[in-house]
């Protein structure tokens, strides 16, 4: 019975005044090392790599590596359009044109962050965005 009461109380604390889940994740929830898998935009080739997210001034820094290619991106939680639909984590970088990656953040079975993202070269008109998933790498030596 105590477990049921704790579950009800924790659910109530996680809901906002309109009954929707609050999406105010702390920035440090996503800090860490990740293994990435993805696909280039417009149905391009699949790829894999690694990523590291750390706290930076005013947000997060993403260091993403695919083979010898590495980028550094700046990220922060934002409210997408339309408003009140929750928050997403958005990273921006140049490669060489501007790139925007929008990620949903969830928890895996061990309560570590898992990110599922889509990304586009800003201003380009393509039928399908790039896709990427970031899985926590807690086994890094």
Order of alpha helices (4+ residues) and beta strands (2+ residues): alpha-beta-beta-beta-beta-beta-beta-beta-beta
